[in-house]
Amino acid sequence: MELKNLTKGKIHHLLGLLETNEREGWYFGNKEQYWNRHRELEAELQLLLSGVSNRTSQKPTRYKCLLCGRDKFTRKTPHNCVGGYRKHKIEWQPIYD
């Protein structure tokens, strides 16, 4: 299962559902297998949440313009891009080093 693209809100939502299942005693299928999966998923989500928290609190060191592909910008600035000099409608991707 690929969980890398989950947002912080989605991770908290899933953890809340796991907590409710545990509190209410809900399970599906083989009880032992279900609770083993439950514990593994909870541990993976907690680990992922710690990575998401660190990533969002850290300030990006550079920005990449998704229109021209240049990644040397220290801040979001107007520049010569695809089709000439651009000030607006520039798509940026933060880069964390």
VENHUMO-V394521 format. One record per pair of residues at least 24 apart in sequence whose ideal C-beta (glycine too) atoms are under 7 Angstrom apart, sorted by the first residue. I is the first residue (numbers start at 0). J is the second residue. D is the distance in whole Angstrom. If there is no record, write none. Layout:
[[I,J,D] [I,J,D]]
This chain:
[[2,43,6] [2,47,6] [5,47,7] [7,48,7] [7,51,5] [7,55,7] [10,44,5] [10,47,6] [10,48,5] [10,51,7] [13,44,6] [14,41,7] [14,44,6] [17,41,5] [54,95,7] [57,95,6] [59,93,3] [59,94,6] [59,95,6] [60,94,6] [60,95,7] [60,96,5] [61,94,4] [62,91,5] [62,92,7] [62,93,6] [62,94,7] [63,91,7] [63,92,5] [63,94,6] [64,89,6] [64,91,6] [65,90,4] [65,91,7] [65,92,6] [66,90,6] [70,94,6]]
